[in-house]
C-alpha cells in the first residue's frame, strides 16, 4: 500500500520491540537459567498467544499477568528450577527495558514538526508508566493509551478505535508505528495507516496486506513527514 504523509496528523507508537528492546529480558534470564534463548523466545511468543486467545474467549487479564503466566509456562517447558521470587525478578525487567537509540530524537522531531505523539500498547498502565519514565520520553509524548482501558488486546479493532477517540483524531489521520506484524494488520483493519519498524531486516509476512510504510528507524518516518 502507498503511504500518504499528507493524511497524517497524529502518530501512535507501540511499546515493546518498538520503543524498547524486549531482548534485554534474555539477559535477566541468563543470570538464572541455563540456555536462556529458547526460554525467552517461547516466553514472548506465548504471551502474545495468550492475548489472542483472551480476545477470542473474553478472558482478559492485564498484560503483566499474561506475561507472568507465559514466563512460568516457558520455565516449566524447559525445566528451569527457579523460585517464584526469581521468576518475578525476571518479569520485573519489563519495567526497565533499554530504549532504542533513535526513539527520543525521532519522536522529538515529529513533535517539534507539529505531530501529536502517543503510545498505544497492550501493556497495562503501570507497565507503560515505568517504561516511559525509564526511557525518559514522558516530556515528548501526549499520553499513553493502554489495552486495559478497553480490556481488549491488539489486533482487535476496538483498541485502535479507542485510541483514535482518546487522541481526538479521525482514525484515517493516524499512522501507527510498530514492530509487530499483527499490530500493523490490526491498525490497518481499523482504518489507520501503519508503519512497520523492521530493525532486524526480517521478511514481511506472506499472510495479509503489506505495511503502508517500512522503516528501520524513526528518523525515516520523520524524513518522510518532512520534519
N, C-alpha and C positions, 0 to 999 in steps of 0.2 A: 504494500500500500504506500501511497505517496504522502509524506509528511507535509502538513500545511502550517508553517510557522505563523502565518498571518492570522490564523484562527485562535492562537493560544493567548490566554490572559492569566492563567494560573498554572503553577507546576506543583504536582504532588509527587512525593518520593516514598517508595517502600523503605523499610529499615534494614532488616537483616540480609546480608550479602550485597546490599545496595549502598547503604551508608557506612555500615560497619562489617567487619570481617568475622564471620562465624567460624572460620577455620582456626581462629585463636582458641576456641574451645577444645580443640585437639591437644593443645599444649597442656591444658589443665588435666585432661585425661592421661596424658603421657606421664604425668607425675605420680599417677596412682594405679594405672592399668598397663599391663604388658600388651603390646600390639594395639595401640590406640586407634590406628587409622580405620579399620573396619568398624570398630565400635562407634566412632564419630560419624562415619558415613551412614550407618544404619540408624543412629540416633536422629540425624537430620531428616532422613527420608521418612522415618516412622512418624515423627512429629507432624510433618505435612500430611501424611496419610490420615492421621487421626483427625486433623481439621477437615479434610474432605469428607470423611465418614460422619463426623459430627454434624456437618451441614445436611447430609442426606437423611440422617435419622433423628435430627433435632436433639442432639446430645451435647449442647455447648458446655464447655467449661473454659475458664481463662487460659490463654496460651501458655502461661508459665506452668500451669498444671499439666497441659498437654505435653509440654517439653519435658517435664519431670517424669511423666509416665513413659514417654518414648525413651528417655535415657535409661530408666530402670529396665525396660524391655531389652535394649541393646546390651546392657551389662549382663542381664540374665542369659541372653543368647550366647554370649562369648565367655560365660562362666567367670566373670570378674568378681572376685571375692572382696568387696569393699563394704564399709558400713554405710548406713543411711546418712550419717553426718558427712562422710566423704562424698557421697553422691550429691548431696545438697551443696557442698563446696564447689564441685564441678559445675553444677547448674547455675550457681551464682555468678559464674564468669559472664553470663549473658547480660549482667548489669554493667559490665565494664569492658566491652569488646573494643578492639582497636578500630579507629575510624580510618577510612581510605584517604590517601593524601590529597585527592582532588576535591573532596567533599566541601570543606569550608570555603575555599576560594571560588569553587564553581557555583555554589548556592549564593554566595555574596555577589557575584557578578549578575546572576539572574535577578536577585532582589534589587540591586542598585539600578538595573535596567528596567525596573518597573513591574516585575513579575512577583506576585504573592506566592510564597513557597510554604508548603505544608508536608507533614509526614502522614501517610495513610498506611496503617500496619495491622497485622494480626496481633501484634504484641499488646498485652494489657497495659493500662495507664502507668502502673508502677515501673514496668519494664521500659516503657518509652521515656518516662521522665528521667530515669537513670541513664539511659542511652544518650539522650540529648545533652544531659549535664556532662557526662564523661567525654562526649565528642566535642563539647564546647561550641554548640551551634544554636543554642536557645535564642540568642540575640538576632539571628538572621532568619528564623522561622516564624511564621504567623501563629502556628499551632500544631499540635499533634492530634490525629484522629484515629481512634482505636476500634478494632472489631468488637471490643467489649461493649461499645455504645449501642450496637445493634444485635449483639450476641450471635453474630454470623461471621464466618471467616471468608476470606478470598478463596476462590474466584467468584463467589456469589455476587450477582449484580447489586444486591441491596447495599453492600458496604460502599461501593463506588458512588451510587446514587446518594447515599447518606453523606459521603464526603463532599459531593457537589453542593448539597444543601448547606452543609456546615461552612463551606467556603463562600457561599453566596454567589457561585459561578455557574452559568449554564454548563451542563456536563460536556458539551461538544467544544467548549473553550478551555478544557483542561488537557494537559499532556501528563500522563502518569509515567514516572521513570522508575524502572525496576529491573533487577537481575533475575526475577522469577518468570519462567516461561508461562506458567499458568496465570500469573498476575498480569502479564501482557494481554493474554487472551480474555481474562475477566474484565479488564479495563476497557478493551475494545468492544466487547459484547455489551457493556453498559452504556457505551456512547462516547468514551474518551478516545483521544489519540494515545498511543503508547510507545515509549522509547525503551528499548531493551538495552540494558547495560551489560555488555559482554566483556568482562575484564580478563577472561581466561582463554579467549579465542576458541570458544566451543561452537559446534554447529547448531543451527536453529532446528527446532522440532519439525519433523516431516508432517506431523498432525496439526491441523488448524491453520488459521491465517498467519501471515508473517507480520512482524512488528512494523509499525509505521516508520520507525527510525531506529537504527542500531548505532550505539556509541560505545566507546571504550572508557571514556572519562566524561565527567560533567562539562568539561571545557568545550567539548564538541557540540553539546546542546546549546551552551551559551553563544558559541560562534554562529550557529545556525539561526538562533533567535536574534542575532545582531547586537549582543551586549557583551 
